[in-house]
Amino acid sequence: MDFNDDVRLDPSQVETGGGGRGRGVAAGGGVLGILGLLAALFFGVDPFGGGQDGTGQNGQEVRGAGELQEKCLTGADAERGGDCLVVGVVNSVQGYWKKEFAASGLTYDQARTQIFEGATQTACGYATKDVGPFYCPADQKVYLDLTFFDDLKTRYGAQGGDAAQAYVIGHEYGHHVQNLLGVTKRVDQGATGASSASVRLELQADCYAGVWMHNAVQTGYLAKVTRTDLDQALSAAEAVGDDRIQERSRGHVQPDSFTHGTSAQRADWLTTGYSSGDPDRCDTFKGGI
């Protein structure tokens, strides 16, 4: 993605290292959620292994992804990728939603992203990277292990690229928007199925990610969003569709266990958001999906 080189970044919106302790329910479960757990088990990994002692599987110590305050200063730093790219995308996503909320007479409360390696403790419980990126409403944080983006290519077959990472981050902040608007509380996330509320919640978050991409240049952080960027995002969305993951992990598709939507649905709703740039077009809770 093409950032404005001189734009100032705000690294305070992203933190590194271990998370807080507590219990809660993960909203939406991120781009993988339950599917991430199924895939982790399929690949022989215990995503919640390691207990509560600050270590991950095989005793791996939870540690941070690096100090951001000194190295992630401008858009040029974000261009180099890694955790500075996360800072740039988070700044842009939250810049958009802050203005959008204000235009509706609402207040947008910022959510931090925590970058971790291997495993971390959150207010929604202890998790490893195999759960996939997720949003926790109990502490209003997005949790992200950057190695997930390698898995997105090698395990799930996505193109990869900076815009794929941006889509994932935009999706998780879509869950934060749902939480602030009270949508999350009204949804039975335990329900599964092709038309379930869980699927509709996830598809709305995909649409919100597309809405941000449409408006990203207006936030001042990005210079342009190209067709290549959109293709990378669409490839990522398709890669984590329920049908594609189930086919890979189980050898067959079981629609009554869907939680996030099919590859086609995820791509369609991301496209709806990107084409319209209007969050009002993201009402996945009415009619067919």
Secondary structure, DSSP 4 states (H G I P E B T S, - for coil): -EE-TTPBP-GGGEEES---------BTTTTTTHHHHHHHHHTT--TTTTTTTTB-GGGPBPEES---TTT--BHHHHHT-HHHHHHHHHHHHHHHHHHHHHHTT--PPP-EEEEEESEEEETTEEEEGGG-SEEETTTTEEEE-TTHHHHHHHTT----SHHHHHHHHHHHHHHHHHHHHTTGGGS-TT--STT-HHHHHHHHHHHHHHHHHHHTGGGTSEEE--HHHHHHHHHHHHHT-HHHHHHHHHSS--GGG-SS--HHHHHHHHHHHHHH--GGGG-TTSS--
